[in-house]
Amino acid sequence: MPQKPLKVAKSKGKKLAANKHGKSAAITKKGKKEIQPNKGRILEEYKDNKDITKMINKRNEGAAAASANKAGGLVKTVGAPPALAPKDAIKRAKAAAAEKRDGGGAEAEAEAMDASDDDE
């Protein structure tokens, strides 16, 4: 008696969730990825447009903060934090402050600071 051909299993696709309450259908992307161009003239235009955009945004934020302050609220625009100073700049600042305070003799203090930093 001849054998029947074997049945090929059908692939099942993903089933959608039965309960979609409280779940968003798709994640919306906000903003767009900016890629800086490589060419000369186009690059200059890109940088100019970016500078103009920065100025406009700063002006708009200032206007919004001013109108909020006028209405009795307090709005402060947030800027980037100041850059951390390197160790040598900190040393020079301390030496200058010591010289200003003592009226001289800052070289000995600076040498002592250098020696203590080398020990670490």
N, C-alpha and C positions, 0 to 999 in steps of 0.2 A: 504494500500500500504506500503510495507516494506521500511524502511529508509536505505540509503547507509551508510556504515561505514564512520566516520569522517576522513578527510585527515590529516595526520601527517605532520607538517611543517618540511621541511628539513633544517638542520643547515647549514648556509653559512660560509665558511671559510674566513679568512682575504684575501682581495684582495691586490695585490701588487700595489704600486703607479704607476700611468701611466707615470709620469715624474720622472726619476731618475737622471737627470743631476745635477752634483755637490754634489751628496750624495754618501757616501761610502757604499758599500754593507754590510760590517761588521766591527766592531771596532777591530783592531788588538791589542792584548795584548803584551806589551814589558817587557821582563825580566821574572823571575819566582819567585814564593814565596818560600823563604827559611825557612824551619822548622828545628830547632835544634833537633838532635836526643837525646834520653833519656839515652841510654846505655853508659857504661863506655868507652870501647875501641873505639867504633864508634864516641863517643862524642869527644875524644881526636883527632882522625883523622880529624874530622870536623873542630875543632878549628885550628889545624895545617894548613889545606888547606886554611882556611879563612885568617890566618896570611900570608901565602905565597902569596895569591891573593892580599892582601893589599900591600905587598912589591913590587910585580910586577907592580901593577897599579901605585904606587908612582914613581917607576923608569921610567915607560913609560911616565907619565905626565911630569917628570923632563926632559926627553930626548926631548919631543915635545916642551916644553917651551924653552929649550936651542937652538934647531934648529931654532925656530921662532925668538929668540933674535939675533941669528947669522945673520939671513936674514934681520934684520933691524926692525922687529916688536917687540911688547912687550906683552908677555903672562905671566900672574901670575896664579899660581895654588891657588885655594881657599881652605882654611882649615876651620875647625870647629871654631866657635867663642870661646873665652876663657870663662871658667865657672865663674859665678858671685860669688864673695866672700861673705860668711856669715857676719852678722853684727859684731860679736865678732872679726873676723879677721880684719875688717875695723877699729874697735876701737883700736886694738893692733897696727895696722900700723900707725894710727894717733898719738897714744901715743909715739911710737918709733920715729916718725918724729919730734914730739915736743921735746922729750928728746934730740935728736941729735942737734936740732936747739938751744935749751936753755941751754943745758948742765946739765939739771936736772929739778926737779919740775914737772915731768910728771904725778906723782901720783895724784896731785891736779887737773890737767886737766882731767885725766881719770875719777876721781870721779865726776867732774862737768859734763862730758859727760854722765856718767851713770845716773845721776840725771835728766838731760834734756831728756834722752831717756825714763825714767820712766814716765815723765809727759805726753809724747805723748801717 
